[in-house]
Amino acid sequence: MKLTRYEQETVINFNAEEPDATVYTRDKTVMRKLDALVTEFPDVFRCIGETDIDKTYVVPKKRIKYCKPRRISEAKREQARIKMMDINHNRK
């Protein structure tokens, strides 16, 4: 079944009392990432439900991250841009 981009949702549910979070997803990219974690760390990440279009996982709540956006000055941004132009130019 082909889902629209809007239908490819991911829902993370947790509360203050329990140590684990439930992750429900229909996004194939998120599924691949979580499946890799389940394979590599089966004692930490678990797949608890699956259909042909979605999967549900249990993950430790402490693995859910909130990050501040990275701040970069215009000078650093320009340096990075020039460096990437050099790298791309040298590939040819």
N, C-alpha and C positions, 0 to 999 in steps of 0.2 A: 504494500500500500504506500503510495506516494503522499507525504505530508507537505503542506505548505510551510514556508519559513516561520510563519506565525504559530503554526501548530507544533513546531519542534521546540517545545517548552522544557524547562528544567525547574523543578520545585524543590527547594531545600527546606525541611521542616525540623525544628528542634525546639526544646523548651529549656528552662533554667535548671530543672531538676535532673534530667536524664543526661548521661555522658555521651550518648550517641545521637547522630542526626540521620534522618531519612532523606535520601536523594531520589526523586522520581524524575526520569527524563525520557523524552522522545527524540532527543538530539543525538544523532549517530556519532558526532565528534565527541561529545561528553561520554557516551557509552564506551567508545574505544579507549578513552583515557581511564575511565573507571575500571573497565575490564582488565587493562594492563596492571592497574594497582591491585585488583583482586588476585590476579595471577601471581604477581610478585610478592604481595603481602597478604596472604589469605587469612592470617590471624588478626589483621587490622581492618581490612575492607572486605565486605561480603555482599554478594548479589542475592537478594531475598525473593525476588519476583521477576518474571519475564513473560512478555507476550511477543507477538510478531512486530509490534511497533514501539514498545516501551520496555524499560527495565527499572527496577527499584533496588537501591543499594542502602546498606547501613554503613556509615563511616563515623569515626570518632569526631565529636563536635569540635575538638581542638584542631582538627585538620581543615576546618572552614576558616578562611582567611579574609580579613578586610585590610586593604592596603591603601595608603595615601598615594595620590598621583605623583609621578616623578616630576620634579621641577628641574628644568634645564635652561641655562641662560642662552641667549641668542648667539653668543660667541661660541659656546660649546656645541650648539646645534649646527652652526656653520662649519666648525672643525669636523664634526662627524659627517656632514654632507660631503665635504671635500675628500675626506678619507674614503668614503664609500664610492665616490666618483673615481678615485684612483684605483681602488680594488676592481671595480667593474671595467675600467679601461684596460687594466693589465690582463684581464681574462681573455680578451680578444686576440 
